[in-house]
Each structure stands twice: as C-alpha cells, then as structure tokens.
Amino acid sequence: MIPIIILTIENEDDREFMMRLYLQYRSLLYSEIIKVVRNTWDAEDLLQTVTEKLIDRLPLLKRLDHKGLINYLITAAKHTAYNFCRDSRLNSIIVDDQNMDSGEPALEDDIIRKENLICLSQVWDNLDEKTQYLLCAKYILQKSGKEIAKELNMPANNVRMAIVRAKRKAYLAMQEWKSPT
C-alpha cells in the first residue's frame, strides 16, 4: 500500500519516482528499521517517517546511481531508527545472553528497573530541591547540559558532574530506604 504522503506530491514525475522507489525498497527499509527497534508498530511508524524524509530529498535521490541510492536508503532507515531509540531511551535496555537473538530485554532487568523506580519515588521527597531539579531536567524533561546550566546559572562544564552527584545522592537515599538499619 502506498503511503498517502507520497500521493500528495504535486509534481507527477516526483510522485511516480517516489512510488516506484517506495514499492521497490519498502522491504529493505523495513528490514533495516526492524533490526534496530524490534517492535513492528514502531517500525511501521518509522517507515512512514523515513518516507517523509526521503520525499524532502527527491532531487538528491534522482541523481544517485543504483549503489549510492541503496546505501542512502539503508543509512536513512538506520539513522531514523537510531534517533527514535535515542529519543525513546530504548538504547539503554540491557539484553542478557539468553535473549540476545530475540532482542527483548531480560525479564529480570525490567523487574529491577521497576523496583528502582518505585524506590526512587519513595525517597524523592527526601532529596534536596537541586537534586530533584537536576534529575528531572535531565531524565524526564531531557534538557541539554547547556539548558540546565543556563537555568542554574552555572558553567556548562559543571553540569555533567552535578548530575553525577545528584544520581549518587538519589542512589544513596534509595540504599538507605531499602535497608533501614
């Protein structure tokens, strides 16, 4: 099935070129994406995203030879998938040896991650305001080091270390909460 975005291309030659390109290389693009994301729903969405990006590059795509075109398509698919994973924080999933072929996260890792989140929520109010802000800005709001530095009126070079200290404080508070002796 041809994505609607292709049908909206006004220039008929460009639309025909993109339809042929999509039909011919759809499975290649999908296979490159699914190698990275492992989730068919996300892969379908990313295929649409790649298609949109390729439409923006039509003049370049028309000039490429066959080998260059295939390399460009593979690279576009992979980078779109990698960017999605980075943005979704999926690249931090740890895979154990038993699940290496499936690409699924180990059940134990998922359980530990959930337990840690519960524990963090229990000690959150005990953390000082700056620690809460740093952790929230970095991991929830996904602000850059420069943005955090500007908001805290501190040198950008010091933000990384401040985040490390905040993580350490949170970890120590979690350890105390887990073993109150």
CYANA upper distance limits for C-alpha pairs under 8 A (distance plus 0.5 A):
  2 ILE  CA      6 ILE  CA      7.54
  2 ILE  CA      7 LEU  CA      8.22
  2 ILE  CA     19 MET  CA      7.47
  2 ILE  CA     22 TYR  CA      8.11
  2 ILE  CA     23 LEU  CA      8.08
  3 PRO  CA      7 LEU  CA      7.61
  3 PRO  CA     48 GLN  CA      7.81
  4 ILE  CA      8 THR  CA      7.03
  5 ILE  CA      9 ILE  CA      7.65
  5 ILE  CA     52 GLU  CA      7.51
  6 ILE  CA     15 ARG  CA      6.71
  6 ILE  CA     18 MET  CA      7.20
  6 ILE  CA     19 MET  CA      7.22
  6 ILE  CA     55 ILE  CA      8.15
  7 LEU  CA     15 ARG  CA      7.10
  8 THR  CA     15 ARG  CA      8.42
  9 ILE  CA     14 ASP  CA      7.46
  9 ILE  CA     15 ARG  CA      5.89
 10 GLU  CA     14 ASP  CA      8.33
 10 GLU  CA     15 ARG  CA      7.63
 11 ASN  CA     15 ARG  CA      6.64
 12 GLU  CA     16 GLU  CA      6.60
 13 ASP  CA     17 PHE  CA      6.59
 14 ASP  CA     18 MET  CA      6.55
 14 ASP  CA     58 LEU  CA      7.67
 15 ARG  CA     19 MET  CA      6.58
 16 GLU  CA     20 ARG  CA      6.71
 17 PHE  CA     21 LEU  CA      6.58
 18 MET  CA     22 TYR  CA      6.43
 18 MET  CA     55 ILE  CA      7.69
 18 MET  CA     58 LEU  CA      8.27
 19 MET  CA     23 LEU  CA      6.59
 20 ARG  CA     24 GLN  CA      6.44
 21 LEU  CA     25 TYR  CA      6.44
 21 LEU  CA     26 ARG  CA      8.33
 22 TYR  CA     26 ARG  CA      5.67
 22 TYR  CA     51 THR  CA      8.15
 25 TYR  CA     29 LEU  CA      6.70
 26 ARG  CA     30 TYR  CA      6.58
 26 ARG  CA     47 LEU  CA      8.50
 27 SER  CA     31 SER  CA      6.46
 28 LEU  CA     32 GLU  CA      6.79
 28 LEU  CA     74 ILE  CA      7.98
 29 LEU  CA     33 ILE  CA      6.77
 29 LEU  CA     47 LEU  CA      7.39
 29 LEU  CA     73 LEU  CA      7.32
 29 LEU  CA     74 ILE  CA      6.83
 29 LEU  CA     77 ALA  CA      6.19
 30 TYR  CA     34 ILE  CA      6.53
 30 TYR  CA     43 ALA  CA      7.18
 30 TYR  CA     44 GLU  CA      7.94
 30 TYR  CA     47 LEU  CA      6.75
 30 TYR  CA     77 ALA  CA      8.25
 31 SER  CA     35 LYS  CA      6.75
 32 GLU  CA     36 VAL  CA      7.52
 32 GLU  CA     74 ILE  CA      7.08
 32 GLU  CA     77 ALA  CA      6.67
 32 GLU  CA     78 LYS  CA      6.50
 33 ILE  CA     37 VAL  CA      6.79
 33 ILE  CA     38 ARG  CA      8.46
 33 ILE  CA     43 ALA  CA      6.38
 33 ILE  CA     46 LEU  CA      7.80
 33 ILE  CA     47 LEU  CA      7.96
 33 ILE  CA     77 ALA  CA      6.24
 33 ILE  CA     78 LYS  CA      6.35
 33 ILE  CA     80 THR  CA      8.39
 33 ILE  CA     81 ALA  CA      6.10
 34 ILE  CA     38 ARG  CA      5.40
 34 ILE  CA     39 ASN  CA      7.21
 34 ILE  CA     40 THR  CA      7.39
 34 ILE  CA     43 ALA  CA      6.17
 36 VAL  CA     78 LYS  CA      7.76
 36 VAL  CA     81 ALA  CA      6.68
 36 VAL  CA     82 TYR  CA      7.38
 37 VAL  CA     42 ASP  CA      7.54
 37 VAL  CA     43 ALA  CA      7.11
 37 VAL  CA     81 ALA  CA      6.93
 37 VAL  CA     82 TYR  CA      8.48
 37 VAL  CA     85 CYS  CA      7.40
 38 ARG  CA     43 ALA  CA      7.94
 38 ARG  CA    103 GLY  CA      7.33
 38 ARG  CA    104 GLU  CA      8.49
 39 ASN  CA     43 ALA  CA      6.52
 40 THR  CA     44 GLU  CA      6.63
 41 TRP  CA     45 ASP  CA      6.95
 42 ASP  CA     46 LEU  CA      6.55
 43 ALA  CA     47 LEU  CA      6.55
 43 ALA  CA     81 ALA  CA      8.47
 44 GLU  CA     48 GLN  CA      7.07
 45 ASP  CA     49 THR  CA      6.91
 46 LEU  CA     50 VAL  CA      6.56
 46 LEU  CA     80 THR  CA      7.50
 46 LEU  CA     81 ALA  CA      7.25
 47 LEU  CA     51 THR  CA      6.66
 47 LEU  CA     77 ALA  CA      8.03
 48 GLN  CA     52 GLU  CA      6.78
 49 THR  CA     53 LYS  CA      6.82
 49 THR  CA     80 THR  CA      8.21
 50 VAL  CA     54 LEU  CA      6.58
 50 VAL  CA     76 ALA  CA      7.22
 50 VAL  CA     77 ALA  CA      6.60
 50 VAL  CA     80 THR  CA      7.16
 51 THR  CA     55 ILE  CA      6.75
 52 GLU  CA     56 ASP  CA      7.20
 53 LYS  CA     57 ARG  CA      7.23
 54 LEU  CA     58 LEU  CA      6.85
 54 LEU  CA     61 LEU  CA      8.33
 57 ARG  CA     61 LEU  CA      6.68
 58 LEU  CA     62 LYS  CA      6.62
 59 PRO  CA     63 ARG  CA      7.14
 60 LEU  CA     64 LEU  CA      7.07
 61 LEU  CA     69 LEU  CA      6.92
 64 LEU  CA     68 GLY  CA      6.00
 64 LEU  CA     69 LEU  CA      5.86
 65 ASP  CA     69 LEU  CA      6.43
 66 HIS  CA     70 ILE  CA      6.80
 67 LYS  CA     71 ASN  CA      6.73
 68 GLY  CA     72 TYR  CA      6.52
 69 LEU  CA     73 LEU  CA      6.64
 70 ILE  CA     74 ILE  CA      6.66
 71 ASN  CA     75 THR  CA      6.57
 72 TYR  CA     76 ALA  CA      6.53
 73 LEU  CA     77 ALA  CA      6.63
 74 ILE  CA     78 LYS  CA      6.62
 75 THR  CA     79 HIS  CA      6.48
 76 ALA  CA     80 THR  CA      6.54
 77 ALA  CA     81 ALA  CA      6.74
 78 LYS  CA     82 TYR  CA      6.55
 79 HIS  CA     83 ASN  CA      6.44
 80 THR  CA     84 PHE  CA      6.68
 81 ALA  CA     85 CYS  CA      6.72
 82 TYR  CA     86 ARG  CA      6.58
 83 ASN  CA     87 ASP  CA      6.47
 84 PHE  CA     88 SER  CA      6.45
 85 CYS  CA     89 ARG  CA      6.21
 85 CYS  CA     90 LEU  CA      5.29
 85 CYS  CA     91 ASN  CA      6.02
 86 ARG  CA     90 LEU  CA      6.87
 86 ARG  CA     91 ASN  CA      6.45
 93 ILE  CA    105 PRO  CA      6.62
 94 ILE  CA    105 PRO  CA      6.51
 94 ILE  CA    106 ALA  CA      7.66
 94 ILE  CA    109 ASP  CA      7.63
 95 VAL  CA     99 ASN  CA      6.68
 95 VAL  CA    100 MET  CA      6.55
 95 VAL  CA    103 GLY  CA      7.22
 95 VAL  CA    104 GLU  CA      7.13
 95 VAL  CA    105 PRO  CA      5.41
 95 VAL  CA    106 ALA  CA      6.16
 96 ASP  CA    100 MET  CA      6.63
 96 ASP  CA    105 PRO  CA      7.73
 96 ASP  CA    106 ALA  CA      6.28
 99 ASN  CA    103 GLY  CA      6.49
 99 ASN  CA    104 GLU  CA      6.43
 99 ASN  CA    105 PRO  CA      7.48
 99 ASN  CA    106 ALA  CA      7.04
100 MET  CA    104 GLU  CA      7.92
105 PRO  CA    109 ASP  CA      7.37
105 PRO  CA    110 ASP  CA      7.47
106 ALA  CA    110 ASP  CA      7.03
107 LEU  CA    111 ILE  CA      6.77
108 GLU  CA    112 ILE  CA      6.60
109 ASP  CA    113 ARG  CA      6.55
110 ASP  CA    114 LYS  CA      6.75
111 ILE  CA    115 GLU  CA      6.66
112 ILE  CA    116 ASN  CA      6.59
113 ARG  CA    117 LEU  CA      6.80
114 LYS  CA    118 ILE  CA      6.77
115 GLU  CA    119 CYS  CA      6.60
116 ASN  CA    120 LEU  CA      6.49
117 LEU  CA    121 SER  CA      6.63
118 ILE  CA    122 GLN  CA      6.90
119 CYS  CA    123 VAL  CA      7.09
119 CYS  CA    174 MET  CA      6.54
119 CYS  CA    177 TRP  CA      8.05
119 CYS  CA    178 LYS  CA      8.13
120 LEU  CA    124 TRP  CA      6.27
120 LEU  CA    170 ALA  CA      7.68
120 LEU  CA    174 MET  CA      6.67
121 SER  CA    125 ASP  CA      8.47
123 VAL  CA    127 LEU  CA      7.33
123 VAL  CA    170 ALA  CA      8.21
123 VAL  CA    173 ALA  CA      6.84
123 VAL  CA    174 MET  CA      6.88
123 VAL  CA    177 TRP  CA      7.61
124 TRP  CA    132 GLN  CA      7.83
124 TRP  CA    170 ALA  CA      8.32
126 ASN  CA    173 ALA  CA      8.36
127 LEU  CA    131 THR  CA      6.78
127 LEU  CA    132 GLN  CA      6.83
127 LEU  CA    169 LYS  CA      8.07
127 LEU  CA    170 ALA  CA      7.47
127 LEU  CA    173 ALA  CA      8.27
128 ASP  CA    132 GLN  CA      6.83
129 GLU  CA    133 TYR  CA      6.58
130 LYS  CA    134 LEU  CA      6.58
131 THR  CA    135 LEU  CA      6.70
131 THR  CA    163 ILE  CA      8.35
131 THR  CA    166 ALA  CA      5.35
131 THR  CA    167 LYS  CA      8.35
131 THR  CA    169 LYS  CA      8.11
131 THR  CA    170 ALA  CA      8.38
132 GLN  CA    136 CYS  CA      6.44
132 GLN  CA    166 ALA  CA      8.22
133 TYR  CA    137 ALA  CA      6.31
134 LEU  CA    138 LYS  CA      6.51
134 LEU  CA    148 ILE  CA      8.10
134 LEU  CA    162 ALA  CA      8.13
134 LEU  CA    163 ILE  CA      6.53
134 LEU  CA    166 ALA  CA      7.27
135 LEU  CA    139 TYR  CA      6.31
135 LEU  CA    140 ILE  CA      7.93
135 LEU  CA    163 ILE  CA      7.35
135 LEU  CA    166 ALA  CA      7.25
135 LEU  CA    167 LYS  CA      7.68
136 CYS  CA    140 ILE  CA      5.49
136 CYS  CA    141 LEU  CA      6.72
137 ALA  CA    141 LEU  CA      5.34
137 ALA  CA    142 GLN  CA      6.41
137 ALA  CA    143 LYS  CA      6.01
137 ALA  CA    148 ILE  CA      7.53
138 LYS  CA    142 GLN  CA      5.21
138 LYS  CA    143 LYS  CA      5.80
138 LYS  CA    144 SER  CA      7.56
138 LYS  CA    145 GLY  CA      8.40
138 LYS  CA    148 ILE  CA      8.44
138 LYS  CA    163 ILE  CA      8.40
139 TYR  CA    143 LYS  CA      8.31
143 LYS  CA    147 GLU  CA      6.57
143 LYS  CA    148 ILE  CA      7.03
144 SER  CA    148 ILE  CA      6.85
145 GLY  CA    149 ALA  CA      6.51
145 GLY  CA    156 ALA  CA      6.68
145 GLY  CA    159 VAL  CA      6.42
145 GLY  CA    160 ARG  CA      7.57
146 LYS  CA    150 LYS  CA      6.62
146 LYS  CA    156 ALA  CA      5.94
147 GLU  CA    151 GLU  CA      6.78
148 ILE  CA    152 LEU  CA      6.61
148 ILE  CA    156 ALA  CA      8.37
148 ILE  CA    159 VAL  CA      7.61
149 ALA  CA    153 ASN  CA      6.16
149 ALA  CA    154 MET  CA      5.48
149 ALA  CA    155 PRO  CA      6.41
149 ALA  CA    156 ALA  CA      5.52
149 ALA  CA    158 ASN  CA      8.34
149 ALA  CA    159 VAL  CA      6.62
150 LYS  CA    154 MET  CA      7.04
150 LYS  CA    155 PRO  CA      8.39
150 LYS  CA    156 ALA  CA      8.18
154 MET  CA    158 ASN  CA      7.52
154 MET  CA    159 VAL  CA      8.09
155 PRO  CA    159 VAL  CA      7.66
158 ASN  CA    162 ALA  CA      6.70
159 VAL  CA    163 ILE  CA      6.65
160 ARG  CA    164 VAL  CA      6.81
161 MET  CA    165 ARG  CA      6.70
162 ALA  CA    166 ALA  CA      6.66
163 ILE  CA    167 LYS  CA      6.60
164 VAL  CA    168 ARG  CA      6.67
165 ARG  CA    169 LYS  CA      6.68
166 ALA  CA    170 ALA  CA      6.72
167 LYS  CA    171 TYR  CA      6.53
168 ARG  CA    172 LEU  CA      6.59
169 LYS  CA    173 ALA  CA      6.63
170 ALA  CA    174 MET  CA      6.61
171 TYR  CA    175 GLN  CA      6.69
172 LEU  CA    176 GLU  CA      6.72
173 ALA  CA    177 TRP  CA      6.67
174 MET  CA    178 LYS  CA      6.63
175 GLN  CA    179 SER  CA      6.77
176 GLU  CA    180 PRO  CA      6.13
